[in-house]
Amino acid sequence: MTAIQWQTVQTYDDIIFQRAEGIARISINRPEVHNAFRPKTTFELIDAFSRAREDPEVGVILFTGEGGRAFCSGGDQRVRGHGGYVGEDNVPRLNVTDLHKLIRSIPKPVIALVAGWAIGGGHVLHVICDLTIAAENARFGQTGPKVGSFDGGFGAIQLARNVGQKKAREIWYLCRQYDAREALEMGLVNAVVPLEDLEAEGVRWAKQILKMSPIAIRMLKSAFNAELDGMVGITELAHNANMLFYMTDEAKEGRNAFLEKREPAYSDFSKFPRRP
Ligand SMILES: CC(C)(COP(=O)(O)OP(=O)(O)OC[C@H]1O[C@@H](n2cnc3c(N)ncnc32)[C@H](O)[C@@H]1OP(=O)(O)O)[C@@H](O)C(=O)NCCC(=O)NCCSC(=O)c1cc(O)c2ccccc2c1O
């Protein structure tokens, strides 16, 4: 049972976006196809995640799928066309890349709550999340080489960071499926709980994180990413340092001197120590 009263934030066709007590809940709502995503689903997810990012009341995001039988089964193969997934505008695209980058860089923890299938591109989505809590009925795996696809981005590289190179290659080369216990053993998920407790457990983890320092959590996510994300990761960490610097009197002295049009030299930084 979930002891939380979710409020709808925004209404969409393919997803549900709710919020309560500092937690956002974003859920794929296409249970008839095991929550496979089409371009519209992905655009809606990007919109909801962006709103959750901008919302100062939200500290943690739960990412899940409706129906209890699937988190997500990846790209909707019925609309897979020539060079991508085809949306209502008839244009083929792989817009899930933008969702991957957003979940990666959003400065708030994203927790995947996986019931049932997390497979193909749906598996990649949980791999990218900061944490994963699995229900006992969860099943994990990649299908790309079976269905003529592959994800050489976070789907391969972050997976290898999570479970090690040998296991990641096994998962991709053999396209086997793994149950929740196996997933826990290999470090693919953080915890396994009964299906009926999944959401409550996610809320419990989120509430524990919400008690922590938001800036400490933000800097940690940024630091974990920076090691792996090259110039983009270092840029995010560096700009978080900017955010902290802008909070100091030293940085404010520079801004004030400019605004006050002080002459001849703008700023007076002499009172600020040069620390060891
Ligand atoms: C997940 C399954 C193993 C479940 O099998 P099960 O027997 O339990 O259920 P059904 O197969 O009967 O499924 C019920 C119902 O759902 C439909 N369905 C399931 N998955 C999809 C799907 N992905 N697309 C469309 N429809 C789906 C299924 O057809 C049934 O409908 P009915 O009308 O027949 O009742 C099994 O369903 C399964 O293997 N699913 C496919 C998993 C898969 O291969 N996914 C795609 C992988 S590729 C991908 O996701 C991908 C997407 C991207 O955007 C990328 C972008 C960039 C790089 C790579 C990308 C990428 O790899």
The ligand as a Tripos MOL2 file, in Angstrom:
@<TRIPOS>MOLECULE
LIG
   62    66     1     0     0
SMALL
NO_CHARGES

@<TRIPOS>ATOM
      1 C1          8.7100   -8.4100  -23.2220 C.3       1 LIG1
      2 C2          8.3900   -9.7750  -23.8070 C.3       1 LIG1
      3 C3          9.5520  -10.7440  -23.5550 C.3       1 LIG1
      4 C4          7.1120  -10.2680  -23.0740 C.3       1 LIG1
      5 O1          6.6770  -11.4900  -23.5860 O.3       1 LIG1
      6 P1          5.2090  -12.0150  -23.1780 P.3       1 LIG1
      7 O2          5.0480  -13.3460  -23.8520 O.co2     1 LIG1
      8 O3          5.0160  -11.9460  -21.7110 O.co2     1 LIG1
      9 O4          4.1910  -10.9330  -23.7660 O.3       1 LIG1
     10 P2          3.8280  -10.6760  -25.2890 P.3       1 LIG1
     11 O5          5.0350  -10.8260  -26.1610 O.co2     1 LIG1
     12 O6          2.6240  -11.4720  -25.6500 O.co2     1 LIG1
     13 O7          3.4890   -9.1200  -25.2220 O.3       1 LIG1
     14 C5          2.1900   -8.6310  -24.8780 C.3       1 LIG1
     15 C6          1.7480   -7.6590  -25.9360 C.3       1 LIG1
     16 O8          2.6770   -6.5660  -25.9370 O.3       1 LIG1
     17 C7          3.2200   -6.4280  -27.2420 C.3       1 LIG1
     18 N1          4.6120   -5.9320  -27.1180 N.ar      1 LIG1
     19 C8          5.5240   -6.2850  -26.2200 C.ar      1 LIG1
     20 N2          6.6770   -5.6200  -26.4170 N.ar      1 LIG1
     21 C9          6.4520   -4.8000  -27.4640 C.ar      1 LIG1
     22 C10         7.2690   -3.8500  -28.1510 C.ar      1 LIG1
     23 N3          8.5290   -3.5640  -27.7710 N.pl3     1 LIG1
     24 N4          6.7190   -3.1950  -29.1890 N.ar      1 LIG1
     25 C11         5.4350   -3.4360  -29.5730 C.ar      1 LIG1
     26 N5          4.6190   -4.3200  -28.9590 N.ar      1 LIG1
     27 C12         5.1350   -4.9950  -27.9290 C.ar      1 LIG1
     28 C13         3.1610   -7.8160  -27.8360 C.3       1 LIG1
     29 O9          3.2420   -7.7760  -29.2350 O.3       1 LIG1
     30 C14         1.8190   -8.2720  -27.3130 C.3       1 LIG1
     31 O10         0.8040   -7.6650  -28.0590 O.3       1 LIG1
     32 P3         -0.4070   -8.5460  -28.7160 P.3       1 LIG1
     33 O11        -1.2250   -7.5610  -29.4660 O.co2     1 LIG1
     34 O12         0.2680   -9.5770  -29.5560 O.co2     1 LIG1
     35 O13        -1.0800   -9.1390  -27.5140 O.co2     1 LIG1
     36 C15         8.0980   -9.6870  -25.3010 C.3       1 LIG1
     37 O14         6.8920   -8.9830  -25.4980 O.3       1 LIG1
     38 C16         9.1990   -9.0380  -26.0670 C.2       1 LIG1
     39 O15        10.2280   -9.6330  -26.3270 O.2       1 LIG1
     40 N6          8.9770   -7.7750  -26.4820 N.am      1 LIG1
     41 C17         9.8410   -7.0630  -27.3850 C.3       1 LIG1
     42 C18        11.0680   -6.5160  -26.6640 C.3       1 LIG1
     43 C19        11.9560   -5.7960  -27.6660 C.2       1 LIG1
     44 O16        12.5910   -6.4050  -28.4820 O.2       1 LIG1
     45 N7         11.9980   -4.4440  -27.5950 N.am      1 LIG1
     46 C20        12.6500   -3.6130  -28.5460 C.3       1 LIG1
     47 C21        14.1940   -3.5890  -28.3880 C.3       1 LIG1
     48 S1         15.0130   -2.3770  -29.3810 S.3       1 LIG1
     49 C22        14.7170   -0.9420  -28.4550 C.2       1 LIG1
     50 O17        13.9530   -0.9310  -27.5560 O.2       1 LIG1
     51 C23        15.4480    0.3320  -28.7910 C.ar      1 LIG1
     52 C24        14.7170    1.5020  -28.8100 C.ar      1 LIG1
     53 C25        15.3350    2.6970  -29.1090 C.ar      1 LIG1
     54 O18        14.6170    3.8360  -29.1520 O.3       1 LIG1
     55 C26        16.7370    2.7570  -29.3320 C.ar      1 LIG1
     56 C27        17.3970    3.9710  -29.5940 C.ar      1 LIG1
     57 C28        18.7430    3.9860  -29.8130 C.ar      1 LIG1
     58 C29        19.4730    2.8080  -29.7910 C.ar      1 LIG1
     59 C30        18.8540    1.6120  -29.5490 C.ar      1 LIG1
     60 C31        17.4520    1.5670  -29.3080 C.ar      1 LIG1
     61 C32        16.7920    0.3430  -29.0260 C.ar      1 LIG1
     62 O19        17.4830   -0.8230  -29.0030 O.3       1 LIG1
@<TRIPOS>BOND
     1     1     2 1
     2     2     3 1
     3     2     4 1
     4     2    36 1
     5     4     5 1
     6     5     6 1
     7     6     7 2
     8     6     8 1
     9     6     9 1
    10     9    10 1
    11    10    11 2
    12    10    12 1
    13    10    13 1
    14    13    14 1
    15    14    15 1
    16    15    16 1
    17    15    30 1
    18    16    17 1
    19    17    18 1
    20    17    28 1
    21    18    19 ar
    22    18    27 ar
    23    19    20 ar
    24    20    21 ar
    25    21    22 ar
    26    21    27 ar
    27    22    23 1
    28    22    24 ar
    29    24    25 ar
    30    25    26 ar
    31    26    27 ar
    32    28    29 1
    33    28    30 1
    34    30    31 1
    35    31    32 1
    36    32    33 2
    37    32    34 1
    38    32    35 1
    39    36    37 1
    40    36    38 1
    41    38    39 2
    42    38    40 1
    43    40    41 1
    44    41    42 1
    45    42    43 1
    46    43    44 2
    47    43    45 1
    48    45    46 1
    49    46    47 1
    50    47    48 1
    51    48    49 1
    52    49    50 2
    53    49    51 1
    54    51    52 ar
    55    51    61 ar
    56    52    53 ar
    57    53    54 1
    58    53    55 ar
    59    55    56 ar
    60    55    60 ar
    61    56    57 ar
    62    57    58 ar
    63    58    59 ar
    64    59    60 ar
    65    60    61 ar
    66    61    62 1
@<TRIPOS>SUBSTRUCTURE
     1 LIG1         1 GROUP 0 **** ****
